[in-house]
Each structure stands twice: as C-alpha cells, then as structure tokens.
Amino acid sequence: MERSKKNVSILAGIAVIMLITAQLLSAQFYGYILNLLNVVTVPLIFFVIGYSLNINLTIKKIVIDNVKKFLIPYILISLVIVLLNKGLQIVNKPELFSTPFPSMLTGLKTLAYGIMWPTNTILGFSDFGVGVLWLLLGIFFSVGIFLVVYKIPKTWLQITAVIMITLAGYSLNQFVQLPWSFEAACVVQPYIYFGYQFRYNDHWKISFSTFLVGIILWFALSRTGSFDYGVANIPHWLLGTIASLFAIICLYYVVDNGHRLKLYALSKLVSYLGTHFEIGIITITLINSFLQLRNYLSRLISSETVILVLNILITCMILLCVFKVNDYILVKTHQNKGVEGM
C-alpha cells in the first residue's frame, strides 16, 4: 500500500506536467503528441482522485471536504478572474497581458455556467469557456456521482452503473452541454472507479505484457482523433475509455519500475507537484488566462521547441514557488493557532 501511494503521488505530478504541456502545444504542429497527452491526462487526474478518496469517512464529511477543496475555490477564483480581467483591460497592455473575456458580464456568465470550451448550451451557443478551471467542477460533481455508485451493494452492479452513467454523459454531449461540466463528470466515472478499486485491491499486479497491450491501445486510439473530456467528446467512447484506462496502467507500470533507477530527487520533486494539484489547476488557469509567457520568450529566442520547453519549465517553477508559499502560510497559521491555544 505504501509503495502504491508513492507511485500515485508521482502520477499526480506527472498529470500536472502533462496538463501544462497540453495547454502549450499547438494542434497544428504537435497534433499527434497532443492527442497522446489528451488520451491520458484528464483520466489520470480522476484516477488519482478515485485513489485518494477515503471511503471510511461519512458521505457528509466527504461532500464537505470536496466543497472546501474544489467548489469554493472555483467560485472564488472565478471572481478573481473577472476582476483581473477588468483590471488588465484598464491597463490595456495586450503585448504583456491577455484578457479572456470582453466584459465582466460575459466572464460572470461563462464562469457561472462552467463549461470548458465554447459550445452549445441550454442558453444558446457560448463563445467562451472556463478552460482548465473546469477540472475543479468536474472533480466536485464526479465525486458526488461516484458516492452514489459506491453505495450500490454489488460490484457488478457498480460496474454496470458506471457504464450507464458514462454512456449517458457521451449521449447528452450529442445534444447540448449542461451547466457545470456535468457530462464531463459522468464520462470520467470509469477512472474514478478504477482509482478506487486500485487502492482497495492490493492484489492487482501489472505485468509487462499488460504494459505492451496498453502502449499499443494508447498509441493506436490517439490516431482516431482528439480526446476532449472537458466537453465529453472523444472518438469511439468505449474503445477510447478502454485505451485511457490502459494508458494509466502503462504510466503506473513505468513509475513502479522506475524506482530501480533511484532518481530520488526527481521523484520527490514530481511527487511534490502532485500533492498540490488542486492549487496547480488554479495556478495554471491564471497563467494561461493572463500571462503570455510564449510572447515574452519569443522576443529572446527564435526556436519554437526551445520556447516550448522553457515555457513548461518556467510554469513548473512558478507552480513550485506558489506551493512553497502556500505551505509556508499553512505552517505559520498552524503555529499561530498553537500559540493562541496555549
């Protein structure tokens, strides 16, 4: 169990790095690599969520924790984004800062509806989306749906329920995007359920042959088109879901066997990114929404590949700095409470 926890924390860090990379890759120049990432990035995040769920807590406690960790941060960051958007419009420096919304009202409507990309909604077509921030809503609602599945007594009935909910999510996507990324919360149920089963079934072992099958499926299905879990749109939903599950298995196998290389410092660094991935989602959203790191770097460097690599590294460094500040504040707050309690 202890080894699997370490592996999953590293996987969470890998998911953060993949999320950053996927936001920076151009579909025009890096289409296939982008598809490879999209097959596994979001599923991996929800696998980690499923693994991290403590089913020994009461449902009320789990819901309250998820409101604090995901729903309230989404609402607060939405307000911050709207205010920053207005402030940067007043500054009017498009060469330095981008603004995602043309007005405060558009931003409020978009963030209140909570979908990832511009698409059809029950209020008509939306020209805007919330980007990576949809993950906070997706996690909140997907955990709520999973808690209903978890209460079903028989494993085969749970699996049936997961399949039906996933199918419902993909079917609804054909007509309209419901508020608060609801379809996305439905279609990620297999990954949450897999993470939950993986944690509480220690006898599961991943062989090299399974890894090879996973690699073949992962690379083959990424050729079929774009995997966009944020709006529940992937080609061949059944095969796509299976391919994503196997891609998670492949990454777990690599991490589990990577311990032999004894890259302790690197593993610790990536794991640190993973233990703060909720704050990471928020930070990535703010960076993507307002900063133009690529434009800054392009003034100094002409190579697109070098710019991409530096952009990823700089974003990771910003995340680490934010995490360190957050940890420092938490420690100080805890110390102050300890002094007051004496």
Secondary structure, 3 states (H helix, E strand, C coil): CHHHHHHHHHHHHHHHHHHHHHHHCCHHHHHHHHHHHHHHHHHHHHHHHHHHCCCCCCHHHHHHHHHHHHHHHHHHHHHHHHHHHHHHHHHCCCCCECCCCCCHHHHHHHHHHCCCCCCEECCEECCCCCHHHHHHHHHHHHHHHHHHHHCCCCHHHHHHHHHHHHHHHHHHHCCCECHHHHHHHHHCHHHHHHHHHHHHCCCCCCCHHHHHHHHHHHHHHHHHCCCEHHHCECCCHHHHHHHHHHHHHHHHHHHHHHHHHCCHHHHHHHHHHHHCHHHHHHHHHHHHHHECHHHHHHCCCCCHHHHHHHHHHHHHHHHHHHHHHHHHHHHHHHHHHHHHHC
